[in-house]
């Protein structure tokens, strides 16, 4: 399968005032997803208990917040500035949220194993 960054195929799985998410299932095991996050908006944030995830930022600028358990010492927090061509990996069980700090859409692709 060959797709373009702006059209990965698939279907719109979520559309709110903050963002549009489009999902495309690849084979038996992968999910390719694209998100267009509107200026000044952020995702609600969540974690996947059994899925690792890779974010590929393709347009815009923003921040990515991660909070993960630090064994025996509470939680560890990280905040990354993200721009086009940045990649962020998120392990299963890590809470993550993306915030668009720019004046244009923040676009990114995600690849993860299927739920």
N, C-alpha and C positions, 0 to 999 in steps of 0.2 A: 504494500500500500504506500502511495506517495501522496502527501497532502501539503498544503501551504499553511504558513503560520496563522494567517487570518481566516482560514476556512479548513478546519480539521475534519469536516464531515460530522456525522453523528446527529445528535439532537440537543435542543436546549433542555437542560435538566433543572435549571433554576434561573429565575429572572426577578430581580427586585429593583428598588430605587437605587441601590448601591452598586449592583453588578449583574452581569449576565454570564452564566456558566454553560458551556456546551461540552457534552461527553461523547466519546466515540470508543466503543469496546473493540479491542484489538486481540484477535485470537481468543483463546480460552482463559488467559491469565492477566492481561494488561488492560488498563484504562488510560486513554489519552484524553485530557481535558483542557479546554481553553477558558480563561476568565478575562473579561473586560471590566475592570474596576474603575468606576467613574471618579472624577476629580474630587478630592476632599473626603472621599468615602472609605470605609474599611469593611473587611469581611467580619462576620460575627466571631470567628475563631472557633476552633474545635480540635479534637485529636482523634486519631484512628488507632484503635488498640492493636490491630493485627496487620497494618499496612504501612510500609515505608513509602515515601513520596519524594519526588524530585521536581523542583520548580525551575523553569527556564523563563526568565524575564525577557520579553521581546520589544517592549516599547514603554516609555514613561519612566517615572521615578517615584520611589516611596520607601516604606520601611516594612521589615518583616520581623515580627516579635515571636520568640520561641520561649516556652517555659517547660522545663522537663524535670522529672524527679532526680534529685541528687541523693543517691542511696545513703540513708541514715542522717542526712544533713538538710532535710527540707527540700526546697526547689531551687533550681538554677535558672536564671533568666538571661536571655540574649536579645539584642536588638541590632539588626543589620540594615544599613542603607542599601537599597536595591535600585538598579538601573538596567536599561537594555543590555543584554549579553551577560547578565549575572545569573549564576546558578546557586540554588540553596537546596540542600538535602535535609529531609526531616525524617527521623526514625519513628517507628511505631511507638505510640504512647506519649509523644511530645505534642503539647498544645501549641498551635500556631495561628497567627492572624496577620493579614496583609493590610497596610494602610497606604492609600494613594495620597502622596504629599504634593503632587504636581498639578498642573493646570490642564493636562490632557489625560486621556484614558491611560491607565496602567494595564498593560496586557502581559499575560504570562500563560505558559503551557505547564501542565502537570502530567507526570507519568507515575503511575502507581500500580501495584498488583490489585486485581479485582477483589471486591469485597466478597 
